[in-house]
Amino acid sequence: MKVAVVTDTNSGITPEEAKELGVTVVPMPFLINDEEFFEDVTLNQQQFYEKLMSGANVSTSQPNIYSVMDIWQEVLKTHDQLVYIPMSSGLSNSCETAQNFAKEFEGKVEVVDNKRISVTQKQSVVDAVNLAKQGKTATEIKEYLLNTSMNASIYIMVPTLTYLKKGGRVTPAAAAIGTLLKIKPVLQIQGAKLDKFCQVMTLNQAKRKMIDQMLKDIETRFKDLVEQNRFKIFMAYTYDKEKCLEFANEANEALKKYNLKVELIDPLSLSVSCHIGPGAIAIAGCEYYKE
């Protein structure tokens, strides 16, 4: 049985990477001053940040489900089944919408609520591709991704509360106080939603907190996975890659004793970037498929 893998641009998979992996990527839509743009089609990272930092009104939107279904139909012309891996249902309703419409495809389309986004979602796509190459069915791939979905952590440092305020994630009063005190929130994604983890005063404190927490996760939640060599560390950033590269060097020093290192550094998904703004850095870890 020939099984295809389809995801969305929240995975961070570029058109070039999609071609190399043999996957199809649904572009996520954005509204910028009421004009619609599509990630990696009519809007790239640089253009997005230019508009965001110029004060444009930027918001996310769900992909048109009929456009998604058209992509599925096209893929199924050359495949028996497909696995669709959208962003976490905790961050968007697009997953639930896709699950409802997949019923029309009579078992040929499996939509996976993998509870992931960005670098961890990308790993899920890679896992799905590897499983498909081994001859697994869409249902078997879905079961694996669901069973491992919670084996992931992301910690994100946000340099300003400005964009969280714009998105309604914090009140204007809290943002004003936070800005005055120069508070930098550290957020977390533990399987589904973007939540507060802690708050610090400096970038160095934020980096230390995130590294320490990831080390704690490695020693507790993910201990067995690390010992079985089924755990990877990634990093992500918004706009400022150099800052993230410095962070990776610091993290690698701490990860040496676990025989781990940062495997990948990617720009954060624009769907997350829209709410946290430029200058954010993140460390992530997740299980990966190993034969």
BAKOL-448787 format. One record per residue: x, y, z of N, C-alpha, C in turn; residue number from 0; residue in three letters; chain. Coordinates in steps of 0.1 Angstrom, whole numbers. Example, Ala and Ser with C-alpha at 12.3 -4.5 7.8 and 13.67 -1.06 7.14 Angstrom:
BEGIN
PT;n.u;n.v;n.w;ca.u;ca.v;ca.w;c.u;c.v;c.w;k;r;c
PT;132;-57;78;123;-45;78;132;-33;78;0;ALA;A
PT;128;-22;71;137;-11;71;129;0;79;1;SER;A
***
This chain:
BEGIN
PT;n.u;n.v;n.w;ca.u;ca.v;ca.w;c.u;c.v;c.w;k;r;c
PT;8;-12;0;0;0;0;9;12;0;0;MET;A
PT;6;22;-9;13;34;-10;7;45;-1;1;LYS;A
PT;14;50;9;8;60;18;16;73;17;2;VAL;A
PT;9;84;15;15;97;14;14;104;27;3;ALA;A
PT;23;114;29;23;122;41;20;137;38;4;VAL;A
PT;11;143;44;7;157;41;8;164;55;5;VAL;A
PT;13;176;55;13;185;67;10;199;63;6;THR;A
PT;13;208;73;11;223;69;24;230;73;7;ASP;A
PT;24;243;69;37;251;71;40;254;85;8;THR;A
PT;31;250;94;34;252;109;45;242;113;9;ASN;A
PT;48;232;104;59;223;107;72;229;104;10;SER;A
PT;72;240;97;85;246;93;92;240;81;11;GLY;A
PT;85;231;75;90;224;63;89;233;51;12;ILE;A
PT;100;236;45;101;245;34;97;237;21;13;THR;A
PT;94;244;10;91;237;-3;103;228;-7;14;PRO;A
PT;115;233;-4;127;225;-8;128;212;1;15;GLU;A
PT;125;214;14;126;202;23;114;192;19;16;GLU;A
PT;103;198;16;91;189;12;95;180;0;17;ALA;A
PT;101;186;-9;105;179;-21;115;168;-18;18;LYS;A
PT;124;171;-9;134;161;-5;128;150;3;19;GLU;A
PT;119;153;12;112;143;20;101;135;12;20;LEU;A
PT;96;141;2;85;135;-6;72;137;1;21;GLY;A
PT;70;149;7;57;152;14;51;164;8;22;VAL;A
PT;38;166;11;30;177;6;27;186;17;23;THR;A
PT;29;199;15;27;209;26;16;219;23;24;VAL;A
PT;6;220;32;-5;230;30;0;243;35;25;VAL;A
PT;0;254;27;4;267;32;-6;273;41;26;PRO;A
PT;-2;278;53;-11;285;62;-14;299;58;27;MET;A
PT;-26;303;59;-30;317;55;-28;327;67;28;PRO;A
PT;-25;340;63;-24;351;73;-32;362;67;29;PHE;A
PT;-37;370;76;-44;383;73;-35;394;77;30;LEU;A
PT;-30;402;68;-22;414;71;-29;426;66;31;ILE;A
PT;-34;434;76;-42;446;72;-53;442;62;32;ASN;A
PT;-60;431;66;-71;425;59;-68;419;45;33;ASP;A
PT;-55;418;42;-52;412;29;-46;398;32;34;GLU;A
PT;-51;388;25;-47;374;27;-33;370;21;35;GLU;A
PT;-25;364;29;-12;359;24;-11;344;27;36;PHE;A
PT;-2;337;20;0;323;23;15;321;25;37;PHE;A
PT;18;314;37;32;312;41;39;304;30;38;GLU;A
PT;51;308;27;60;302;17;55;302;3;39;ASP;A
PT;44;309;0;38;310;-13;38;325;-17;40;VAL;A
PT;31;333;-10;30;348;-12;36;356;-1;41;THR;A
PT;42;348;9;48;355;21;59;347;26;42;LEU;A
PT;71;352;27;82;345;33;85;351;47;43;ASN;A
PT;95;345;54;98;349;67;102;364;68;44;GLN;A
PT;111;369;59;115;383;59;104;392;57;45;GLN;A
PT;95;390;48;84;398;45;74;399;57;46;GLN;A
PT;72;387;63;63;386;74;68;396;86;47;PHE;A
PT;81;395;89;86;403;100;87;418;97;48;TYR;A
PT;89;421;84;89;435;80;75;441;83;49;GLU;A
PT;65;433;79;51;438;81;48;438;96;50;LYS;A
PT;52;428;103;48;427;118;55;438;125;51;LEU;A
PT;68;441;123;75;451;130;71;465;126;52;MET;A
PT;65;467;115;61;480;110;48;484;116;53;SER;A
PT;42;475;124;29;478;131;17;473;124;54;GLY;A
PT;19;466;113;7;461;106;-2;452;114;55;ALA;A
PT;-14;451;111;-24;443;118;-23;429;113;56;ASN;A
PT;-16;420;120;-13;406;115;-21;396;124;57;VAL;A
PT;-28;387;117;-36;377;124;-35;364;116;58;SER;A
PT;-37;353;123;-37;339;117;-51;336;112;59;THR;A
PT;-51;326;104;-64;321;99;-63;307;95;60;SER;A
PT;-74;299;96;-74;285;92;-73;284;77;61;GLN;A
PT;-67;273;72;-67;271;58;-81;267;53;62;PRO;A
PT;-84;271;42;-97;267;36;-98;252;35;63;ASN;A
PT;-108;246;42;-109;232;42;-111;226;28;64;ILE;A
PT;-118;233;20;-120;228;6;-107;228;-2;65;TYR;A
PT;-99;237;1;-85;237;-6;-77;226;-1;66;SER;A
PT;-78;223;12;-71;212;18;-76;199;12;67;VAL;A
PT;-89;198;11;-95;185;5;-91;184;-10;68;MET;A
PT;-89;195;-17;-85;194;-31;-70;188;-31;69;ASP;A
PT;-62;192;-22;-48;187;-21;-49;172;-18;70;ILE;A
PT;-57;168;-8;-59;154;-5;-63;146;-18;71;TRP;A
PT;-72;151;-25;-77;144;-37;-66;143;-48;72;GLN;A
PT;-58;153;-49;-47;153;-58;-37;142;-54;73;GLU;A
PT;-34;142;-41;-24;132;-36;-29;118;-38;74;VAL;A
PT;-42;116;-36;-47;102;-37;-48;97;-51;75;LEU;A
PT;-45;105;-61;-45;101;-74;-33;91;-76;76;LYS;A
PT;-22;93;-68;-10;85;-69;-7;77;-57;77;THR;A
PT;-16;78;-47;-14;70;-34;-27;64;-30;78;HIS;A
PT;-26;53;-22;-38;46;-18;-44;53;-5;79;ASP;A
PT;-35;58;3;-39;65;16;-30;77;18;80;GLN;A
PT;-35;85;27;-26;96;32;-28;99;47;81;LEU;A
PT;-17;103;53;-17;108;67;-16;123;67;82;VAL;A
PT;-25;130;73;-24;144;74;-21;149;88;83;TYR;A
PT;-9;156;89;-4;160;102;-5;175;103;84;ILE;A
PT;-16;181;108;-17;196;110;-11;200;123;85;PRO;A
PT;-11;213;126;-7;218;139;-16;213;150;86;MET;A
PT;-11;214;162;-18;209;174;-32;215;175;87;SER;A
PT;-42;206;179;-55;211;181;-57;221;192;88;SER;A
PT;-47;221;201;-47;231;212;-43;245;208;89;GLY;A
PT;-38;246;195;-34;259;190;-43;264;179;90;LEU;A
PT;-51;255;173;-60;259;162;-71;249;161;91;SER;A
PT;-83;254;155;-94;245;152;-93;237;139;92;ASN;A
PT;-82;240;132;-81;234;118;-79;219;119;93;SER;A
PT;-74;214;129;-72;199;130;-86;193;132;94;CYS;A
PT;-94;198;140;-108;192;142;-116;193;130;95;GLU;A
PT;-115;205;123;-122;206;110;-118;196;100;96;THR;A
PT;-105;194;99;-99;184;89;-104;170;93;97;ALA;A
PT;-105;167;106;-109;154;110;-124;151;106;98;GLN;A
PT;-132;161;107;-146;160;103;-147;157;88;99;ASN;A
PT;-140;164;80;-141;163;66;-134;151;60;100;PHE;A
PT;-125;145;68;-117;133;64;-127;121;62;101;ALA;A
PT;-138;122;70;-148;111;70;-153;109;56;102;LYS;A
PT;-153;119;47;-159;118;34;-149;110;25;103;GLU;A
PT;-137;107;29;-128;99;21;-127;84;24;104;PHE;A
PT;-137;80;32;-139;65;34;-127;58;38;105;GLU;A
PT;-120;63;48;-108;56;54;-95;58;46;106;GLY;A
PT;-95;66;36;-83;68;28;-74;80;34;107;LYS;A
PT;-81;88;43;-74;99;49;-74;98;64;108;VAL;A
PT;-63;98;70;-62;98;85;-56;111;90;109;GLU;A
PT;-64;118;98;-59;131;103;-54;129;117;110;VAL;A
PT;-42;133;120;-35;130;133;-34;143;141;111;VAL;A
PT;-41;142;153;-39;153;162;-26;150;171;112;ASP;A
PT;-15;154;165;-2;150;171;3;159;182;113;ASN;A
PT;-5;169;185;-2;178;197;11;185;195;114;LYS;A
PT;15;188;183;29;194;181;28;205;171;115;ARG;A
PT;39;213;171;40;224;162;55;227;160;116;ILE;A
PT;59;233;149;72;237;146;82;225;145;117;SER;A
PT;93;226;152;103;216;151;99;202;155;118;VAL;A
PT;90;201;165;85;188;170;75;182;160;119;THR;A
PT;67;191;154;58;187;143;66;182;131;120;GLN;A
PT;77;188;128;85;184;117;90;170;119;121;LYS;A
PT;95;167;132;99;154;135;89;143;133;122;GLN;A
PT;76;147;136;65;138;134;63;134;119;123;SER;A
PT;65;144;111;64;142;97;75;133;92;124;VAL;A
PT;87;135;96;98;126;93;95;112;97;125;VAL;A
PT;90;111;110;87;97;115;76;91;106;126;ASP;A
PT;66;98;102;56;93;93;61;88;80;127;ALA;A
PT;70;96;74;76;92;61;84;79;63;128;VAL;A
PT;92;78;74;100;66;76;91;54;78;129;ASN;A
PT;80;55;85;70;44;87;63;40;74;130;LEU;A
PT;60;50;66;54;47;53;63;39;44;131;ALA;A
PT;76;43;45;86;36;37;87;21;41;132;LYS;A
PT;84;18;54;85;5;59;72;-3;55;133;GLN;A
PT;62;4;49;50;-3;45;39;-3;55;134;GLY;A
PT;40;6;65;29;8;74;17;15;68;135;LYS;A
PT;5;11;72;-7;17;67;-9;31;73;136;THR;A
PT;-18;39;68;-21;52;74;-26;50;88;137;ALA;A
PT;-34;40;91;-39;38;104;-28;35;114;138;THR;A
PT;-18;26;110;-7;23;118;2;35;121;139;GLU;A
PT;4;43;111;12;55;113;5;65;123;140;ILE;A
PT;-8;66;121;-16;75;130;-15;70;144;141;LYS;A
PT;-16;57;146;-15;51;160;-2;54;166;142;GLU;A
PT;9;53;159;22;56;164;23;70;168;143;TYR;A
PT;19;79;159;20;94;162;11;98;174;144;LEU;A
PT;0;92;175;-9;95;187;-3;89;200;145;LEU;A
PT;3;78;199;9;72;211;21;79;216;146;ASN;A
PT;28;86;207;40;93;211;38;108;212;147;THR;A
PT;26;113;209;24;128;208;27;136;220;148;SER;A
PT;26;130;232;28;138;244;43;137;248;149;MET;A
PT;51;130;241;65;129;244;73;140;238;150;ASN;A
PT;70;152;241;76;164;236;75;176;245;151;ALA;A
PT;85;184;245;84;197;253;90;208;245;152;SER;A
PT;84;220;246;90;232;240;90;243;251;153;ILE;A
PT;101;250;252;101;262;261;106;274;252;154;TYR;A
PT;98;285;253;100;297;245;102;309;253;155;ILE;A
PT;113;317;251;115;330;257;110;341;248;156;MET;A
PT;101;349;254;95;360;246;101;373;251;157;VAL;A
PT;108;381;242;115;393;247;106;405;250;158;PRO;A
PT;94;405;245;85;416;248;71;411;249;159;THR;A
PT;63;418;257;49;414;259;40;421;248;160;LEU;A
PT;46;429;240;38;437;230;29;428;222;161;THR;A
PT;34;418;216;26;409;207;17;400;214;162;TYR;A
PT;20;396;226;10;388;234;-2;397;237;163;LEU;A
PT;1;410;240;-10;419;243;-19;421;230;164;LYS;A
PT;-13;423;219;-20;424;206;-29;412;204;165;LYS;A
PT;-24;401;207;-32;389;205;-42;385;216;166;GLY;A
PT;-43;394;226;-52;392;237;-47;381;247;167;GLY;A
PT;-34;377;246;-29;367;255;-26;373;269;168;ARG;A
PT;-24;386;270;-22;393;283;-30;406;282;169;VAL;A
PT;-34;410;293;-42;423;294;-33;435;291;170;THR;A
PT;-38;446;286;-29;458;284;-23;462;297;171;PRO;A
PT;-30;461;308;-24;465;321;-12;457;325;172;ALA;A
PT;-14;444;323;-3;434;326;9;437;317;173;ALA;A
PT;6;439;304;17;442;295;24;455;298;174;ALA;A
PT;17;465;302;23;478;306;33;476;318;175;ALA;A
PT;28;469;328;36;466;340;48;458;336;176;ILE;A
PT;46;448;328;57;439;324;67;446;316;177;GLY;A
PT;63;455;307;73;463;300;81;473;309;178;THR;A
PT;74;479;318;80;488;327;91;480;336;179;LEU;A
PT;88;468;340;97;461;348;107;452;340;180;LEU;A
PT;105;453;326;114;446;317;113;431;319;181;LYS;A
PT;101;426;322;98;412;324;98;404;311;182;ILE;A
PT;105;393;310;105;384;299;99;371;302;183;LYS;A
PT;87;368;297;80;356;300;87;344;292;184;PRO;A
PT;87;333;299;91;320;293;78;312;292;185;VAL;A
PT;75;308;280;62;300;277;66;286;275;186;LEU;A
PT;56;277;276;58;263;273;47;257;265;187;GLN;A
PT;51;247;257;41;239;250;43;224;254;188;ILE;A
PT;34;219;262;36;205;267;24;197;261;189;GLN;A
PT;25;194;248;16;186;242;4;193;235;190;GLY;A
PT;0;204;239;-12;210;233;-11;225;232;191;ALA;A
PT;-12;232;244;-14;246;244;-1;254;247;192;LYS;A
PT;-2;267;243;9;276;247;6;282;260;193;LEU;A
PT;14;279;271;11;283;284;23;290;291;194;ASP;A
PT;20;297;301;31;304;309;39;294;316;195;LYS;A
PT;52;295;316;61;286;324;67;294;336;196;PHE;A
PT;73;305;333;79;314;343;82;327;337;197;CYS;A
PT;86;337;346;90;350;340;104;354;346;198;GLN;A
PT;112;360;339;126;364;343;128;378;339;199;VAL;A
PT;140;384;343;143;397;340;153;399;329;200;MET;A
PT;161;389;326;172;390;316;172;378;306;201;THR;A
PT;178;380;295;180;370;285;188;358;291;202;LEU;A
PT;198;361;298;206;350;304;199;342;314;203;ASN;A
PT;190;348;322;182;341;331;172;332;324;204;GLN;A
PT;167;337;313;157;329;305;164;317;299;205;ALA;A
PT;176;319;293;183;307;287;186;297;298;206;LYS;A
PT;191;302;310;194;292;320;182;284;325;207;ARG;A
PT;170;291;326;158;285;330;154;274;320;208;LYS;A
PT;154;278;308;150;268;297;159;256;296;209;MET;A
PT;172;258;297;181;247;297;179;238;309;210;ILE;A
PT;178;244;321;176;236;333;164;228;333;211;ASP;A
PT;153;234;327;140;227;327;141;215;317;212;GLN;A
PT;148;217;305;149;207;296;158;195;302;213;MET;A
PT;168;199;309;176;189;316;168;181;326;214;LEU;A
PT;159;188;333;150;181;342;141;171;335;215;LYS;A
PT;136;176;324;127;167;316;135;154;311;216;ASP;A
PT;147;157;307;156;146;302;158;135;313;217;ILE;A
PT;159;140;326;162;132;337;150;125;343;218;GLU;A
PT;138;130;339;125;125;345;116;119;334;219;THR;A
PT;109;128;327;98;124;317;104;116;306;220;ARG;A
PT;116;120;302;122;114;289;134;105;292;221;PHE;A
PT;136;101;304;148;93;308;149;81;300;222;LYS;A
PT;138;73;299;139;60;291;142;63;277;223;ASP;A
PT;136;73;271;138;76;257;152;80;254;224;LEU;A
PT;158;88;263;172;92;262;181;79;262;225;VAL;A
PT;179;70;272;187;58;273;186;49;261;226;GLU;A
PT;174;50;255;172;41;243;176;48;230;227;GLN;A
PT;182;60;231;186;68;220;174;71;210;228;ASN;A
PT;163;75;216;151;78;208;146;92;212;229;ARG;A
PT;155;101;215;151;115;219;161;125;212;230;PHE;A
PT;155;135;207;163;146;200;160;159;206;231;LYS;A
PT;170;168;205;169;182;209;169;191;197;232;ILE;A
PT;160;201;197;160;211;186;159;225;192;233;PHE;A
PT;162;235;184;159;249;188;152;256;177;234;MET;A
PT;145;267;181;138;275;171;139;290;175;235;ALA;A
PT;136;299;166;137;313;169;128;321;160;236;TYR;A
PT;126;333;164;119;343;155;128;354;152;237;THR;A
PT;131;355;139;138;366;133;154;366;136;238;TYR;A
PT;158;364;148;172;366;152;179;353;153;239;ASP;A
PT;185;347;142;191;334;143;204;334;151;240;LYS;A
PT;211;345;150;224;346;158;222;344;172;241;GLU;A
PT;212;350;178;209;348;192;206;333;196;242;LYS;A
PT;200;326;186;196;312;189;209;304;187;243;CYS;A
PT;218;307;178;230;300;177;239;300;189;244;LEU;A
PT;239;312;196;246;313;208;239;305;219;245;GLU;A
PT;226;305;219;219;296;229;222;282;227;246;PHE;A
PT;223;277;214;226;263;211;239;259;216;247;ALA;A
PT;249;268;215;263;265;220;262;263;235;248;ASN;A
PT;255;271;242;254;270;257;246;257;260;249;GLU;A
PT;236;254;253;228;242;256;237;229;253;250;ALA;A
PT;244;230;243;253;218;239;262;214;250;251;ASN;A
PT;268;224;257;277;222;268;270;214;279;252;GLU;A
PT;257;218;282;250;212;293;245;198;289;253;ALA;A
PT;243;195;276;237;183;271;248;172;269;254;LEU;A
PT;261;176;270;271;166;267;270;153;275;255;LYS;A
PT;267;155;288;267;144;297;256;134;294;256;LYS;A
PT;246;138;286;236;129;282;238;123;267;257;TYR;A
PT;249;127;262;252;123;248;242;129;238;258;ASN;A
PT;237;141;241;228;148;233;234;161;228;259;LEU;A
PT;228;166;217;232;179;212;220;184;204;260;LYS;A
PT;221;197;201;210;204;193;211;199;179;261;VAL;A
PT;201;192;174;201;185;161;197;195;149;262;GLU;A
PT;189;205;153;183;213;142;180;226;148;263;LEU;A
PT;182;237;140;178;251;144;169;256;133;264;ILE;A
PT;157;259;136;147;263;126;140;276;130;265;ASP;A
PT;135;284;120;126;295;124;114;290;129;266;PRO;A
PT;108;296;139;95;292;145;84;294;135;267;LEU;A
PT;74;286;136;62;287;127;57;302;128;268;SER;A
PT;53;307;117;47;321;117;34;322;125;269;LEU;A
PT;27;310;126;15;310;134;18;313;149;270;SER;A
PT;29;309;154;34;312;167;40;326;167;271;VAL;A
PT;49;328;158;56;341;157;46;353;157;272;SER;A
PT;35;351;151;25;362;151;21;367;165;273;CYS;A
PT;21;358;174;17;361;188;28;364;197;274;HIS;A
PT;40;361;194;51;364;203;62;374;197;275;ILE;A
PT;61;376;184;70;387;179;84;382;176;276;GLY;A
PT;92;391;171;106;388;168;115;387;180;277;PRO;A
PT;126;380;179;136;380;190;134;368;200;278;GLY;A
PT;124;360;198;121;348;207;131;337;204;279;ALA;A
PT;134;329;214;142;317;212;136;306;219;280;ILE;A
PT;138;294;214;131;282;220;140;270;220;281;ALA;A
PT;138;261;230;145;248;230;134;238;231;282;ILE;A
PT;135;227;223;125;217;222;132;203;223;283;ALA;A
PT;124;193;227;129;180;227;117;171;224;284;GLY;A
PT;119;160;217;108;150;215;113;137;211;285;CYS;A
PT;105;127;213;108;113;209;108;113;193;286;GLU;A
PT;116;104;188;116;102;173;116;87;170;287;TYR;A
PT;111;83;159;110;69;155;124;63;152;288;TYR;A
PT;126;52;158;139;45;155;136;30;154;289;LYS;A
PT;140;24;143;137;10;140;143;1;151;290;GLU;A
***
